[in-house]
Amino acid sequence: MKATLQRVITIPTSTEGLVEINQKICALIPAAGSGSRMGDLRTEAKNRRLTNRTVLNGQPTKKTYLHLGDRPILSHTLQVFDQVPSVNRILVVVGKDDIERCQSETIEPYNFETPIQLVAGGATRQESVFCGLQIVPEDTDWIAVHDAVRPFATTSQIERCLAVAYKFQAATLAVPVKDTIKVANQDLLAVETPDRQNLWAVQTPQVFRKDLLLDAHLLAQRRGILATDDAALVEQFGAPVKLVEGDYRNLKITTPEDMEIAHTFLMGSTQQAQVKTRLVSRTGIGYDLHRLVPNRKLILGGVEIPFELGLLGHSDADVLTHAICDAMLGAAALGDIGQHFPDTDPRYAGIDSLILLDHVNRLVHSNSDNHDLHVQNIDATVICQRPKLAAYIPLMRQRLAQTLKVDSTRINIKATTAEGLGFIGQSQAIAVQAVCNLSLENDSY
């Protein structure tokens, strides 16, 4: 499970630099469609590229369950949102008869960390989104609606769309139309040619303030408005929707031809990832030390440890997490923890250091030069005379892994003493040395 933290979201604006706010975000993924445009894929000739799991009981399966590579399309989509630190919950709306199948085929095998909830949808996409909105937790601030069969959105695209939505209340990814568009009549005669310069093809995610999206759906129900996407409903409500330029590879898989293209994209991205991983690896070293004093909690790796002394610092003084932050920042050439979270800033007084680590993790991902960097492994040594830490190390690894969105096998923590020598040996302080290796792809994907 993801660490249950209030996420500190960094919002880039053109005039104000970086603004930090605490928000709760739910990704809502309508996946109840029948996939009729995918056609009948029962023949071996049509199935050879879609894998032998395309059919179920002799019937063409829904496109969300078609395998792209070694997993269903929907699980690829879930994987992307699972990797977005600011998304607190994922809600998948499926057909009422598909809940068990969706759970067993697209969720359970893949060990997602973000909480995922399934809900039965309606007869149309619009009805399904509304069904999802009915069970979104009340404290949710933002909804990111995303097509279940649009698996090539990236974490950076999602974060950019979120950031723009924070400023404009509603935003969607979109790309300029490349082809000339014709408006045709019932006889397929062209009657109009819109100016392509002003045409954009809308994608997802589409991000809205929750109350705005819910009000738009309620208004649509009262007026009998039907729309093909949620942005259109919000526009009908009178609210502007800001377009965020996306990527043509953010493909919605709708037809067999789309599936062929998707396989090509997947093969290309896999080969590119292998090259990047071979070529780029960065290592950073972190070190931190804090004094032990009375009347303070002792927190290491996000775990509170019973002891008569605690670490002194501006934040919660989690010396282990601080050293890891510095190692990550060093590997990404992004300075140090003091530069990003100065002890003169009252916003960080007493703050949970796992929140700082989450922020550092996003900085490493979103930095313009290092946008694909991911944690490959972390090794840390805690130098501490007392208390004994061995019993707490597994939980430390778990908490750190949850925050960094990596498997706990990538994090190693060791504890040693100073053999009674110096101020550490006299239990006056605790120090940590950490090494972090970053690489240009997350090979666990």
C-alpha positions in Angstrom: 0.0 0.0 0.0 1.1 3.5 -0.6 2.2 5.5 2.4 -0.9 7.3 3.8 0.6 10.8 3.7 -0.8 14.2 2.8 0.9 14.7 -0.5 2.8 17.9 -1.1 2.0 18.8 -4.7 4.4 21.0 -6.6 2.5 23.3 -9.0 4.6 25.1 -11.7 3.2 28.4 -12.7 4.6 30.9 -15.1 4.7 33.8 -12.7 4.8 32.4 -9.2 7.4 29.6 -9.4 6.5 26.7 -7.2 3.5 26.6 -4.9 2.9 23.7 -2.5 -0.5 22.6 -1.4 -2.0 19.4 0.2 -4.6 17.8 -2.0 -6.2 14.4 -2.4 -6.6 13.1 -5.9 -8.6 10.1 -7.2 -8.0 8.6 -10.6 -11.4 7.5 -12.0 -11.1 5.0 -14.9 -14.2 4.0 -16.7 -13.8 0.5 -18.0 -17.3 -0.8 -18.5 -17.5 -0.5 -22.3 -18.2 -3.4 -24.5 -15.4 -2.7 -27.0 -17.6 -3.3 -30.0 -15.3 -1.4 -32.3 -12.5 -3.8 -31.6 -14.5 -6.3 -33.7 -14.5 -10.1 -33.7 -11.0 -11.3 -33.0 -11.8 -15.0 -32.7 -9.9 -16.2 -35.7 -6.3 -17.3 -35.3 -5.1 -15.0 -38.0 -6.5 -12.0 -36.2 -5.4 -13.2 -32.8 -1.8 -14.0 -33.6 -0.6 -10.5 -32.5 -3.2 -10.1 -29.7 -2.1 -13.3 -27.9 -4.2 -16.4 -27.2 -6.0 -14.7 -24.3 -8.1 -12.5 -26.6 -11.1 -14.9 -26.4 -13.1 -16.1 -23.5 -15.5 -19.1 -23.8 -15.4 -18.7 -27.6 -16.5 -15.0 -27.5 -14.3 -12.0 -28.2 -13.2 -10.5 -24.9 -13.5 -6.8 -23.9 -10.6 -4.7 -25.0 -9.6 -3.8 -21.5 -8.6 -7.4 -21.0 -6.7 -7.9 -24.2 -3.1 -8.6 -23.5 -0.6 -6.0 -24.6 2.8 -7.7 -24.1 2.5 -9.8 -20.9 -0.4 -8.1 -19.2 -3.9 -6.8 -19.9 -4.3 -3.3 -21.3 -6.1 -2.1 -18.2 -3.2 -3.2 -15.9 -0.8 -1.1 -18.0 -3.1 1.9 -17.4 -3.3 1.2 -13.7 0.5 0.9 -13.5 1.0 4.4 -14.8 -1.3 6.0 -12.2 0.2 3.8 -9.5 3.5 5.5 -10.3 2.1 9.0 -9.8 2.9 9.9 -6.2 0.1 12.5 -5.9 -2.6 10.1 -6.8 -4.1 8.8 -3.5 -6.7 6.4 -4.8 -7.7 4.7 -8.1 -11.4 3.9 -8.8 -12.1 1.5 -11.7 -15.7 1.4 -13.1 -16.4 -1.9 -14.8 -19.5 -3.9 -16.0 -21.5 -5.4 -13.1 -20.5 -8.9 -14.3 -16.8 -8.1 -14.6 -15.9 -7.1 -11.1 -14.4 -10.5 -10.1 -12.7 -10.9 -13.5 -11.2 -7.4 -13.3 -9.9 -8.0 -9.8 -8.3 -11.4 -10.6 -6.8 -10.5 -14.1 -5.8 -6.9 -13.9 -5.2 -6.0 -10.3 -4.3 -9.0 -8.0 -1.3 -10.3 -10.1 0.5 -6.9 -10.2 1.0 -5.8 -6.6 -0.1 -2.2 -7.0 0.6 0.1 -4.1 -2.2 2.7 -4.6 -5.5 1.6 -3.2 -7.7 0.4 -6.0 -11.5 0.1 -5.7 -13.9 -1.5 -8.2 -17.5 -0.3 -8.8 -20.2 -1.4 -11.2 -20.8 1.1 -14.0 -23.7 2.1 -16.3 -24.7 1.6 -19.9 -22.7 4.5 -21.2 -19.3 6.1 -20.4 -21.1 9.1 -18.9 -23.2 6.9 -16.7 -20.2 5.0 -15.6 -18.2 8.1 -14.6 -21.3 9.3 -12.6 -21.5 5.9 -10.9 -17.8 6.3 -9.9 -18.4 9.9 -8.6 -21.1 8.5 -6.2 -18.5 6.6 -4.2 -15.5 8.9 -4.4 -14.5 9.7 -0.8 -15.9 13.0 0.5 -12.4 14.4 1.2 -11.3 14.0 -2.4 -10.3 17.3 -4.0 -9.6 16.4 -7.6 -10.8 13.7 -10.1 -8.5 12.6 -12.9 -10.7 10.8 -15.4 -8.8 8.5 -17.8 -9.7 6.0 -20.5 -9.0 2.4 -19.5 -7.6 1.6 -22.9 -5.2 4.5 -23.0 -2.1 2.8 -21.5 0.7 5.1 -22.9 0.1 8.2 -20.8 3.2 9.0 -18.8 3.6 10.1 -15.2 5.0 13.4 -16.3 2.0 14.1 -18.6 -0.4 13.3 -15.7 1.5 15.5 -13.3 1.5 18.4 -15.9 -2.3 18.0 -16.4 -2.8 18.0 -12.6 -0.7 21.1 -12.2 -2.7 23.0 -14.9 -6.0 21.9 -13.4 -5.0 23.3 -10.0 -4.8 26.7 -11.6 -7.8 26.6 -14.0 -10.1 24.1 -12.1 -10.3 21.9 -15.3 -7.7 20.6 -17.7 -7.3 17.9 -20.3 -4.4 16.5 -22.4 -4.9 17.2 -26.1 -2.8 17.2 -29.3 -3.1 19.4 -32.4 -5.0 17.8 -35.2 -2.6 16.8 -38.0 -5.1 15.8 -40.7 -7.5 18.0 -42.5 -11.0 17.5 -41.0 -14.2 17.4 -43.1 -17.8 17.7 -41.8 -20.0 15.4 -43.9 -23.7 15.1 -44.3 -25.7 11.8 -44.3 -24.7 11.1 -47.9 -21.0 11.4 -46.9 -20.6 14.6 -48.9 -18.2 17.1 -47.4 -20.1 20.2 -46.4 -17.5 22.0 -44.3 -13.7 22.1 -43.7 -12.9 23.6 -40.3 -9.7 25.5 -39.8 -7.2 22.9 -38.7 -5.2 25.5 -36.9 -7.8 25.7 -34.2 -8.6 22.0 -33.9 -7.3 19.8 -31.1 -7.8 16.0 -30.5 -8.7 15.6 -26.9 -7.1 12.8 -24.8 -7.1 11.8 -21.2 -6.5 12.3 -18.3 -9.0 15.0 -17.9 -8.7 16.6 -14.4 -11.4 18.5 -12.6 -12.1 19.8 -9.2 -14.4 17.1 -7.8 -17.4 19.4 -7.0 -17.2 21.0 -10.5 -17.3 17.6 -12.2 -20.1 16.3 -10.0 -22.2 19.4 -10.6 -21.7 19.2 -14.4 -22.9 15.6 -14.4 -26.0 16.4 -12.3 -26.8 19.3 -14.7 -26.4 17.0 -17.6 -28.9 14.5 -16.1 -31.4 17.2 -15.5 -31.1 18.6 -19.0 -30.7 15.3 -20.8 -27.3 16.2 -22.1 -25.1 13.4 -23.5 -21.4 13.9 -24.2 -18.5 11.8 -25.3 -16.2 13.1 -22.6 -16.3 14.8 -19.3 -14.7 18.0 -20.6 -17.7 18.6 -22.8 -20.0 18.3 -19.8 -18.0 20.8 -17.8 -18.1 23.1 -20.8 -21.9 22.8 -20.9 -21.8 23.8 -17.3 -20.1 27.1 -18.3 -16.6 26.3 -17.0 -13.6 26.7 -19.2 -11.3 23.6 -19.8 -7.6 24.3 -20.3 -5.9 22.2 -22.9 -2.5 20.8 -22.0 -0.4 19.6 -24.9 0.0 15.9 -24.7 1.7 13.3 -27.0 0.5 11.5 -30.1 1.7 8.2 -28.5 -1.0 8.6 -25.8 -3.1 6.3 -28.0 -6.7 5.1 -27.2 -6.9 1.5 -28.3 -10.2 1.2 -30.0 -9.7 -0.9 -33.2 -7.6 -3.9 -34.2 -5.4 -1.5 -36.0 -4.8 0.5 -32.8 -3.8 -2.8 -31.2 -1.1 -3.3 -33.8 0.2 0.2 -33.3 0.2 -0.3 -29.5 2.3 -3.5 -29.8 4.8 -1.4 -31.9 4.9 1.3 -29.3 5.4 -1.2 -26.5 8.3 -2.9 -28.3 9.9 0.4 -29.1 9.6 1.7 -25.5 11.0 -1.6 -24.2 14.0 -1.5 -26.4 14.6 2.2 -25.7 14.4 1.4 -21.9 16.9 -1.3 -22.2 19.4 1.0 -24.0 18.8 3.8 -21.5 19.3 1.5 -18.6 22.6 0.2 -20.0 23.9 3.7 -20.7 22.8 5.8 -17.8 23.3 5.1 -14.1 24.0 7.8 -11.5 25.2 7.4 -7.9 24.8 9.8 -5.0 26.1 9.7 -1.4 24.2 11.1 1.6 25.3 11.8 5.1 23.5 13.2 8.1 23.9 13.5 11.8 21.5 14.6 14.6 22.0 15.0 18.3 20.0 12.9 20.8 18.2 15.0 23.4 15.4 14.5 25.9 11.7 15.2 25.2 11.9 14.4 21.5 10.6 11.4 19.5 13.2 9.0 17.9 12.1 8.5 14.3 14.1 6.5 11.8 12.9 5.7 8.3 9.4 6.8 9.2 9.3 4.5 12.2 8.9 5.8 15.8 11.2 3.8 18.1 10.7 3.7 21.9 13.7 5.4 23.6 14.3 7.9 26.3 16.0 10.3 23.9 15.0 11.6 20.5 16.7 13.4 17.6 16.9 17.2 17.6 16.0 19.0 14.4 13.7 21.5 12.6 11.6 18.7 11.1 11.0 15.3 12.8 14.8 14.9 12.5 14.5 11.5 10.8 18.3 11.2 10.1 17.9 8.1 8.0 15.4 9.6 5.7 17.4 12.8 5.5 20.5 10.9 4.4 18.6 9.1 1.7 17.1 12.4 0.5 20.6 13.8 0.1 21.9 10.6 -1.7 19.0 10.9 -4.2 19.5 14.6 -4.7 23.2 14.0 -5.2 22.6 11.3 -7.8 20.3 13.6 -9.7 22.7 16.6 -9.3 19.9 18.6 -7.6 21.7 20.0 -4.6 21.0 18.9 -1.1 18.2 18.7 1.4 19.1 22.0 3.1 18.7 23.8 -0.2 15.2 22.4 -0.8 13.9 22.4 2.8 15.8 25.0 4.8 15.6 24.9 8.6 14.6 28.6 8.5 11.3 27.9 6.7 8.4 27.5 9.2 6.6 25.3 6.7 8.9 22.4 7.5 8.8 22.7 11.3 8.0 19.3 12.7 7.2 17.9 9.2 7.1 14.2 8.6 10.4 13.5 6.7 8.6 10.9 4.6 6.8 13.8 3.0 10.1 15.4 2.2 11.3 12.1 0.7 8.2 11.9 -1.4 8.9 15.5 -2.6 12.5 14.6 -3.4 11.3 11.5 -5.3 9.1 13.7 -7.5 11.9 16.2 -8.0 14.1 13.4 -9.3 11.3 12.2 -11.7 10.2 15.6 -13.0 13.6 17.4 -13.4 13.7 18.5 -17.0 17.1 16.8 -17.5 16.4 13.7 -15.5 12.7 13.0 -16.2 13.2 9.2 -16.4 15.4 8.7 -13.4 14.2 6.1 -11.0 15.6 4.5 -7.8 17.3 1.3 -8.5 18.7 0.7 -5.1 19.5 2.4 -1.8 22.0 1.2 0.8 22.2 2.9 4.2 24.2 2.4 7.3 22.8 3.8 10.6 25.6 4.4 13.2 23.9 4.3 16.6 25.1 3.0 20.0 21.6 2.8 21.5 18.9 1.6 21.1 19.2 -1.6 19.2 17.5 -1.2 15.8 17.5 -4.7 14.2 13.8 -5.4 15.0 12.7 -2.1 13.4 14.6 -2.4 10.1 12.0 -4.4 8.2 9.3 -1.8 8.9 11.8 1.0 8.0 12.4 -0.6 4.6 8.7 -1.0 4.1 7.9 2.6 4.9 10.7 4.0 2.7 9.7 1.7 -0.2 6.1 2.8 0.0 7.0 6.4 -0.2 9.5 5.9 -3.1 7.0 3.5 -4.9 9.6 0.8 -5.2 9.8 -2.8 -4.0 11.4 -3.1 -0.5 14.1 -5.4 -2.0 15.6 -2.3 -3.5 16.3 -0.8 -0.1 18.9 -2.1 2.3 19.4 -0.8 5.8 22.2 -1.8 8.2 22.8 -0.8 11.8 26.2 -0.6 13.6 27.6 0.9 16.7 30.6 3.2 17.3 32.0 0.7 19.8 31.5 3.2 22.6 33.8 5.8 21.0 33.1 9.5 20.5 29.8 11.3 20.8 28.0 8.6 18.8 29.4 5.9 21.1 28.3 7.9 24.1 24.7 8.0 22.7 24.9 11.7 22.1 24.0 11.5 18.4 23.0 9.2 15.5 24.6 9.4 12.1 23.7 7.8 8.8 25.6 7.2 5.6 23.5 6.4 2.4 24.2 5.5 -1.2 21.6 5.7 -3.9 21.8 4.5 -7.5 19.4 6.0 -10.0 18.9 4.8 -13.6 17.1 6.1 -16.6 14.2 3.6 -16.5 12.3 1.7 -13.9 13.0 -1.9 -14.9 10.3 -3.2 -12.6 7.6 -1.9 -15.0 
